[in-house]
Amino acid sequence: LGLSAVVVIVPKRQLKSWQRLHAKVSHELEKKLSMPIFFIGDRKVMKKPSSEKIKRPRARTLTAVHESALEDICYPDDIVGKRTRVSINGKRLIKVYLTPKDS
């Protein structure tokens, strides 16, 4: 496709404060770099525990980390719905429906 963007990875605890500054900072960086800017929280994926006694937090599963990264990318808007299309060869296409926060 040839599209490029800048992804800024910030610590998960500081993500909310960065999102408050999102409009100002991203606007200035987009002017300088002439590319879209995204702020994503730095999240870790834990592997499956070998024994059943060890519990893995839901926030550290692969699916949860990918879902939260998608929410971070779509930040100013809210995700209303998702549709997953699986083609015959197994390729997945996820359609995400957004709504602006203002309305």
C-alpha positions in Angstrom: 0.0 0.0 0.0 2.9 2.4 0.6 1.3 4.1 3.6 3.5 5.0 6.5 2.8 6.4 10.0 4.7 7.1 13.2 3.8 5.0 16.2 4.9 6.4 19.6 5.0 3.7 22.3 4.5 5.1 25.8 4.4 3.4 29.1 0.9 2.0 29.9 0.6 4.1 33.1 1.2 7.3 31.2 -1.1 6.5 28.3 -4.1 8.5 29.7 -2.1 11.6 30.2 -0.6 11.3 26.7 -4.1 10.9 25.3 -5.2 14.1 26.9 -2.4 15.9 25.0 -3.1 13.9 21.9 -4.6 16.7 19.8 -1.8 19.2 20.5 1.2 16.9 20.2 0.0 14.9 17.3 -0.9 18.1 15.3 2.6 19.5 15.9 4.3 16.2 15.0 2.1 15.7 11.9 3.1 19.2 10.7 6.8 18.4 11.1 6.9 14.9 9.8 3.9 15.0 7.4 2.7 11.5 8.6 -0.1 10.4 10.9 0.9 9.9 14.6 -0.4 7.2 16.9 0.2 6.8 20.6 0.1 3.2 21.8 0.5 1.8 25.4 3.4 -0.5 26.0 1.8 -3.8 27.0 3.3 -7.2 27.5 2.0 -10.6 26.5 2.5 -13.5 28.9 2.9 -17.0 27.5 0.4 -19.6 28.6 1.3 -21.0 32.0 2.7 -24.5 32.1 0.7 -25.5 35.2 -2.9 -24.7 36.0 -1.9 -23.3 39.4 -0.4 -20.2 37.9 -3.0 -17.7 36.7 -2.4 -15.3 33.8 -4.2 -12.0 34.0 -6.7 -11.3 31.2 -4.9 -8.1 30.3 -1.8 -10.0 29.4 -3.3 -12.4 26.9 -2.5 -12.0 23.2 -6.1 -11.2 22.3 -6.4 -8.5 25.0 -3.2 -6.9 24.1 -4.2 -6.7 20.4 -7.7 -5.4 21.3 -6.2 -2.6 23.5 -3.7 -1.7 20.8 -6.5 -1.3 18.3 -8.4 0.9 20.8 -5.2 3.0 21.2 -4.9 3.4 17.4 -8.5 4.6 17.0 -8.2 6.8 20.1 -10.3 9.9 19.5 -13.1 7.7 18.2 -14.9 4.9 19.9 -15.2 1.4 18.5 -18.9 0.6 17.9 -18.6 -2.8 16.2 -16.3 -5.3 14.7 -16.7 -7.9 11.9 -14.2 -10.5 11.0 -14.2 -12.0 7.6 -12.3 -15.2 7.0 -11.5 -16.0 3.4 -11.1 -19.5 2.0 -7.4 -19.5 2.3 -7.6 -18.5 6.0 -6.7 -14.8 5.7 -8.6 -12.7 8.2 -9.9 -9.2 7.5 -11.2 -7.2 10.5 -13.7 -4.4 9.8 -13.9 -1.9 12.6 -16.8 0.5 12.9 -16.1 3.8 14.6 -18.1 6.7 16.0 -16.7 10.1 16.9 -16.6 10.9 20.6 -18.1 14.4 20.0 -21.5 13.1 18.9 
